[in-house]
């Protein structure tokens, strides 16, 4: 013989089951995020490279021109201004921004010339035309050009609206997290 539960006891059981279900889903979600984070997976939501899931692959050799990398930008005035203008998203890099996904187009010792477009050692970088103004009509100040210093890299993205070394110049290679590998992406 079963004894019927009163309405209050039934509500308590439902509430307890609901809380247990919510806690289980939350823990599973946080676990999945932790596994992805510590496994080197990142989601790109910026159009400088295809949108979607990427993986950071350990770089076990010196960086070279042509490498597509994840890099944390340095804590400089140019990066602070880029953050204030909305060019960089919040993230876990030391400057408080998300890592950039960019192609290395020049390394230490190479000469970069910046005019209406970029050239490295006299060779034009494809899709490197500079923007005079950003999407909000604000003036863009280009990098003046020069020799890439030791332990620095010059970065580029073929996306016309990309904020890259055309504007902020070479940045320290010490910020490189690894090679950028597409996992599940979509190029709009």
C-alpha positions as CSV (number, residue, x, y, z in Angstrom):
1,X,0.0,0.0,0.0
2,X,1.4,3.4,-1.0
3,X,0.7,6.5,0.9
4,X,-0.1,9.5,-1.3
5,X,2.2,12.5,-0.9
6,X,0.8,15.8,0.0
7,X,1.2,18.7,-2.4
8,X,4.0,20.4,-0.4
9,X,6.1,17.2,-0.4
10,X,5.5,16.7,-4.1
11,X,6.7,20.2,-4.9
12,X,9.8,19.7,-2.8
13,X,10.6,16.5,-4.7
14,X,10.1,18.2,-8.1
15,X,12.2,21.2,-7.0
16,X,15.0,18.9,-5.8
17,X,14.9,16.9,-9.1
18,X,15.0,20.2,-11.1
19,X,18.0,21.5,-9.1
20,X,19.8,18.2,-9.5
21,X,19.2,18.2,-13.2
22,X,20.3,21.9,-13.5
23,X,23.5,21.2,-11.5
24,X,24.3,18.1,-13.7
25,X,23.9,20.1,-16.9
26,X,26.0,23.0,-15.5
27,X,28.8,20.6,-14.5
28,X,28.8,18.9,-17.9
29,X,28.9,22.2,-19.7
30,X,31.8,23.5,-17.5
31,X,33.6,20.2,-17.9
32,X,33.3,20.4,-21.7
33,X,34.6,24.0,-21.7
34,X,37.5,23.0,-19.5
35,X,38.5,20.1,-21.7
36,X,38.2,22.3,-24.8
37,X,40.2,25.2,-23.2
38,X,43.0,23.0,-21.8
39,X,43.0,21.0,-25.1
40,X,43.9,24.1,-27.0
41,X,40.5,24.7,-28.6
42,X,39.2,28.2,-29.2
43,X,36.2,29.7,-31.0
44,X,36.8,32.5,-33.4
45,X,34.0,35.0,-33.7
46,X,35.9,37.6,-35.7
47,X,35.9,37.8,-39.5
48,X,39.7,38.1,-39.9
49,X,39.8,34.4,-40.4
50,X,37.0,31.8,-40.8
51,X,34.5,31.7,-38.0
52,X,34.2,28.6,-35.9
53,X,36.3,26.2,-33.9
54,X,40.1,26.3,-34.0
55,X,42.9,24.5,-32.2
56,X,46.2,25.8,-31.0
57,X,49.0,23.4,-32.1
58,X,52.3,23.6,-30.3
59,X,55.0,25.3,-32.4
60,X,58.2,23.3,-31.9
61,X,60.3,25.2,-34.3
62,X,61.1,28.9,-35.0
63,X,58.2,30.8,-36.4
64,X,58.4,31.4,-40.2
65,X,56.7,33.6,-42.7
66,X,53.6,31.9,-43.9
67,X,52.7,30.4,-40.5
68,X,49.1,31.0,-39.3
69,X,49.4,31.5,-35.6
70,X,47.5,32.3,-32.4
71,X,49.3,35.2,-30.6
72,X,48.6,37.3,-27.6
73,X,49.1,41.0,-28.4
74,X,51.4,43.0,-26.1
75,X,50.2,45.5,-23.5
76,X,50.9,48.7,-25.6
77,X,49.2,52.0,-26.2
78,X,48.2,50.8,-29.7
79,X,46.6,47.7,-28.3
80,X,44.8,49.7,-25.6
81,X,43.4,52.0,-28.3
82,X,42.4,49.0,-30.4
83,X,40.5,47.6,-27.4
84,X,38.8,50.9,-26.8
85,X,37.8,51.2,-30.5
86,X,36.3,47.7,-30.4
87,X,38.9,46.0,-32.7
88,X,39.9,43.5,-30.1
89,X,37.6,41.3,-28.0
90,X,38.0,40.6,-24.3
91,X,40.0,37.5,-23.5
92,X,42.6,35.8,-21.3
93,X,45.8,37.3,-22.8
94,X,47.8,39.4,-20.4
95,X,46.4,42.6,-22.1
96,X,42.9,41.4,-21.3
97,X,42.1,40.6,-24.9
98,X,41.5,37.4,-26.9
99,X,44.4,35.9,-28.9
100,X,44.7,37.0,-32.5
101,X,44.7,34.6,-35.4
102,X,47.0,36.1,-38.0
103,X,49.5,35.0,-40.7
104,X,53.1,35.9,-40.2
105,X,54.3,37.8,-43.3
106,X,57.7,38.9,-42.0
107,X,60.2,37.8,-39.3
108,X,63.2,39.4,-37.7
109,X,65.6,41.1,-40.2
110,X,63.1,41.5,-43.0
111,X,62.2,44.9,-44.3
112,X,58.5,46.0,-44.3
113,X,57.4,48.9,-46.4
114,X,53.9,50.3,-45.7
115,X,52.3,52.7,-48.3
116,X,48.9,52.1,-49.9
117,X,49.7,48.4,-49.3
118,X,52.4,46.4,-47.7
119,X,55.6,44.9,-49.2
120,X,58.2,42.6,-47.5
121,X,61.7,42.8,-48.9
122,X,60.3,44.5,-52.0
123,X,57.6,41.8,-52.6
124,X,53.9,42.9,-52.4
125,X,51.8,41.2,-49.8
126,X,48.5,40.1,-51.4
127,X,45.4,41.7,-50.1
128,X,47.3,44.2,-48.0
129,X,45.7,47.5,-49.1
130,X,45.5,49.9,-46.1
131,X,42.2,51.4,-44.9
132,X,42.2,55.1,-44.4
133,X,39.2,54.9,-42.0
134,X,37.6,52.2,-40.0
135,X,34.0,51.0,-40.3
136,X,32.9,53.9,-38.0
137,X,34.7,56.6,-40.1
138,X,37.6,57.0,-37.6
139,X,41.1,57.7,-39.0
140,X,43.4,54.7,-39.2
141,X,47.1,55.4,-38.6
142,X,49.4,53.0,-40.5
143,X,52.7,51.6,-39.2
144,X,55.6,53.6,-40.7
145,X,57.6,50.5,-41.8
146,X,61.1,49.4,-41.2
147,X,63.2,46.3,-40.3
148,X,61.4,43.7,-38.1
149,X,63.4,43.6,-34.9
150,X,64.9,40.4,-33.4
151,X,62.2,38.2,-31.7
152,X,59.3,40.1,-33.4
153,X,56.9,39.2,-36.1
154,X,54.8,41.2,-38.6
155,X,51.3,39.9,-38.9
156,X,48.6,40.1,-41.6
157,X,45.1,38.9,-42.5
158,X,43.8,39.1,-46.0
159,X,40.4,40.3,-44.6
160,X,40.1,43.9,-45.7
161,X,38.9,45.1,-42.3
162,X,41.6,43.3,-40.3
163,X,43.4,45.1,-37.6
164,X,47.0,43.8,-37.9
165,X,50.6,44.9,-38.2
166,X,49.7,47.2,-41.0
167,X,48.5,49.5,-38.2
168,X,50.3,48.4,-35.0
169,X,53.6,47.2,-36.4
170,X,55.6,44.2,-35.5
171,X,54.8,42.5,-32.1
172,X,56.9,40.2,-29.9
173,X,57.1,36.6,-30.9
174,X,57.0,35.7,-27.2
175,X,53.2,36.1,-27.4
176,X,52.9,33.2,-29.8
177,X,50.6,30.5,-28.4
178,X,51.1,28.1,-31.3
179,X,50.0,27.4,-34.8
180,X,46.3,28.0,-35.7
181,X,44.6,24.9,-37.0
182,X,41.0,25.0,-38.4
183,X,38.8,22.3,-36.8
184,X,35.2,23.2,-37.8
185,X,35.0,26.6,-39.5
186,X,32.9,28.6,-41.9
187,X,34.2,31.5,-44.1
188,X,31.3,34.0,-44.6
